[in-house]
Amino acid sequence: MPPIRDKFTIHSKAVVCQDVDLKGDITVGPTTVIHPKATIFAFAGPIVIGAGCIIEEAVVIVNRRKEVMRIGDNNLFEIGCRVECLAIGNFNTISTRARVHHTVRITNYCVIGAACLVVPTEEETLEEYTCIYGPSADRRIWSGKGQVQEADLRIKHAEYLREMLPKFNRQRRSDGT
């Protein structure tokens, strides 16, 4: 297998800490925040991260397929989660230590609960507003109540991080430095 050629395109308004492990062809959209110690590997195909996403410490995002992994806008990846799914819509939350397999596609406003393992036996697309929770990865559909407040809170969280992280962490620029 030929070595992975690193190519990073980081929007000028994104905050990507220097201590992030990036490999492959990765594009980071505006106002996205990537904490130190996160890992993003585009082994086979590129990864495109949308605007306003928050990727916290110890998160692992991997694309092992040749297709482009598209991550939409305003998604929250909490500490220690691992995501390999090819498509993620907007305003999703992948909670602490959750794991999502590459056979899953996530639409919009979905929540994968803390420490949940989502590994379907065949390709699956999660319906909008799907919540997966508990030790046996039970599912239900969220009514959408509180959606506007959740979106506002997520945007304020990202604003705060964009202001504070650069004060305490060196930043990575688009040219790879």
Secondary structure, 3 states (H helix, E strand, C coil): CCCCCCEEEECCCCEEECCCEEECEEEECCCCEECCCCEEEECCCCEEECCCCEECCCCEEEECCCCCEEECCCCEECCCCEECCCEECCCCEECCCCEECCCEEECCCCEECCCCEECCCCCEEECCCEEEECCCCEEEECCCCCHHHHHHHHHHHHHHHHHHHHHHCCECCCCCC
